[in-house]
């Protein structure tokens, strides 16, 4: 069953929302750890490990409530 996104406003809670955008945050800590682990193998491994760590970030979607106008983000 899919997760229902509701407006987080205190007195709203509406499910009548519109998507505004999606963003991805890079995992800087994972990128550093991946680069360090890859460097133990060889220099190319450092580049590949760092890139793999940065690609494993978190996605967030931004929504706007059509009832109250509040803009909020939800982790997906």
C-alpha positions as CSV (number, residue, x, y, z in Angstrom):
1,X,0.0,0.0,0.0
2,X,1.6,3.3,-1.0
3,X,2.3,6.0,1.6
4,X,-0.3,8.8,1.6
5,X,1.3,12.3,1.8
6,X,-0.7,14.7,4.0
7,X,-0.1,18.4,4.7
8,X,1.8,18.8,7.9
9,X,0.1,22.1,8.9
10,X,-1.4,21.9,12.4
11,X,-5.0,22.4,11.4
12,X,-5.0,21.2,7.8
13,X,-3.9,17.6,7.2
14,X,-5.3,17.7,3.6
15,X,-4.3,15.1,1.0
16,X,-5.0,17.6,-1.8
17,X,-1.4,18.3,-2.7
18,X,0.6,19.1,-5.8
19,X,4.3,18.1,-6.4
20,X,6.7,21.0,-6.8
21,X,10.0,19.1,-7.3
22,X,12.4,16.4,-6.4
23,X,16.0,16.8,-5.1
24,X,18.7,14.5,-4.1
25,X,21.2,15.2,-1.4
26,X,24.7,13.8,-1.8
27,X,26.1,11.5,0.9
28,X,29.4,13.3,1.6
29,X,30.4,11.0,4.4
30,X,29.8,7.9,2.4
31,X,31.8,9.5,-0.5
32,X,34.8,10.0,1.8
33,X,34.6,6.5,3.2
34,X,34.2,5.0,-0.3
35,X,37.2,7.0,-1.6
36,X,39.3,5.8,1.4
37,X,38.3,2.2,0.9
38,X,39.0,2.4,-2.8
39,X,42.4,4.0,-2.2
40,X,43.5,0.8,-0.4
41,X,43.0,-1.1,-3.7
42,X,44.4,1.4,-6.2
43,X,44.0,5.1,-7.4
44,X,41.2,4.2,-9.8
45,X,39.4,2.5,-6.9
46,X,39.5,5.8,-5.0
47,X,37.7,7.6,-7.7
48,X,35.1,4.8,-8.2
49,X,34.6,4.4,-4.5
50,X,34.1,8.2,-4.0
51,X,31.6,8.4,-6.8
52,X,29.6,5.4,-5.6
53,X,29.4,6.9,-2.1
54,X,28.2,10.3,-3.4
55,X,25.5,8.6,-5.5
56,X,24.0,6.9,-2.5
57,X,22.3,10.1,-1.2
58,X,18.8,10.7,0.0
59,X,15.9,11.9,-2.2
60,X,13.4,14.5,-1.1
61,X,10.2,15.6,-2.8
62,X,8.7,19.0,-2.3
63,X,5.0,19.4,-2.2
64,X,2.5,22.3,-2.0
65,X,-0.9,22.0,-0.2
66,X,-3.7,23.1,-2.4
67,X,-5.9,23.9,0.6
68,X,-3.6,26.1,2.8
69,X,-0.7,26.8,0.5
70,X,2.0,25.4,2.8
71,X,5.2,24.1,1.0
72,X,6.9,21.1,2.6
73,X,9.4,18.3,1.8
74,X,9.0,14.6,2.3
75,X,11.9,12.0,2.2
76,X,11.3,9.3,-0.3
